[in-house]
C-alpha cells in the first residue's frame, strides 16, 4: 500500500469576485472532482433579484485539476469582506488569480478597484486575469477599455477579457491567460489613458 | 488648461456623441463645441451621416482655412476619407487609439504642420501611427503587444492565448510568428485588431534600442499538433494547461 502524507497540491488557482458573480459555477465547470462547497443559505442572495442564487460560500470552494504529474488546486474564495481572514490565508499561496466581475452592473469599476486593492495588499497581482461576465463580446470593448485603464496601474499588460463561468473552455481560457501573462512588475507611476 | 474648439456638422450622430464623451476624459484639456467651422481647432465628421455633396463642401472649406483644423473622420471602415490629411478612424472608436492619434495630430498641428494627420502619419516609420493596417509593413519589423487583447473574441481556443503571451513577452521578429499555431489569416486578424485598438508596437528592425528576439535556436518548428504547441517558449504552468486542454 502506498502511503501518502500531506497532499500533492503544488499550484493553486484562486477565483475571487463579488458575491454571486459565478465563482462556484466556474469551478464546477472545470474541476476534475466534484467541487467541495462550503455554502450556506444566505439572506444576501435574496438581493440578487436577477439570480436564482440562494447560498453563499463561507469557507472556500475547492476543486482540482489533475495534470500529468501534479494536482492543481482550484479555490473559490468567499466574496464578502467579513471573510478576509480566508483571503489572508489562501491568497499568498496563489499561482494564479481569476477576478470575476459582472459586466452588466453599474458598479463593475468599483468592484474591480476594490479587488485590485485586495490583491495588491496581498502581493498577488503577478498572475492575474480579470474575467468579465454577461457581456456580448462584440460590444464589450468600451467596458473592457475602462477596466483596462483601471487595471493598468496594477498590471502593465492589463489582462482583461470577457468570459462565461458556465462554459468549461471559457474558464480554462481565463486561467490560461492568468498563467501565461508575462509580468514585468507594477509600474512605479500609475499610468492613465490620458496625457 | 488647454482649450480646443471642436466643430461637427453631425452633432446628433451617436458616434460623434460617443467621441465627445471620450474627449471629456482627457486631463488638462477643455473641449468646447462651436458652430463656426473656420474658428475651430478640430472637426469631427461622421462619414455615414455626410452626403457626398456635403463632403465636397467640407473639403473646400478645409482647403480655404488659413489655419487647418485637425479633422477626425469617423468611418465605418468602408468609406474612405475624401482628403488625405484627414484622420480616418473606424467607429466606434477605441479610446487608446483615438488618444494616440489625437496626441500626435495636435502636437503636429501646434508645430504648424498643417498637413498633419493621414499623410504625415502614413509616412511615419512606426506602424503604430499608421491609420490603416497593412500586414506587409510588419515584415522585418519587431512586434510586441502592449496589452492583452480580449482573446475571447476569437473563440475559446488556447492557441490565441499562447500567441498573445508570446507577443507580450518581448519584441519578436515578424517572421518568427509563422511558427505560432495560427493560420496566416488568424494571425493577421489578431494583429489587425491589436493595431486598431492601439495595442500593437511595431518597430523598425534597425532600431538598436529594441531588443529583437527570434525564436530560440533550439526550438524546432513543428507542423501540427501538440508538439508544435509546446515549441513556442511555453511558460511552465501554461504549458501544462496547453498539454491538458488544448486539444480536448
Interface residues (C-beta under 8 A of the other chain):
Chain A: X11 X65 X67 X68 X70 X95 X96 X137 X138 X140 X141 X142 X144 X145 X148 X149 X152 X157 X158 X159 X160 X161 X162 X163 X167 X169 X170 X172 X173 X175 X176 X177 X179 X180 X181 X182 X192 X193 X194 X195
Chain B: X25 X26 X27 X28 X29 X92 X94 X95 X96 X99 X103 X145 X146 X147 X148 X150 X151 X152 X153 X156 X157 X158 X161 X162 X164 X165 X168 X169 X197 X235 X237 X238 X240 X241 X242 X243 X244 X245
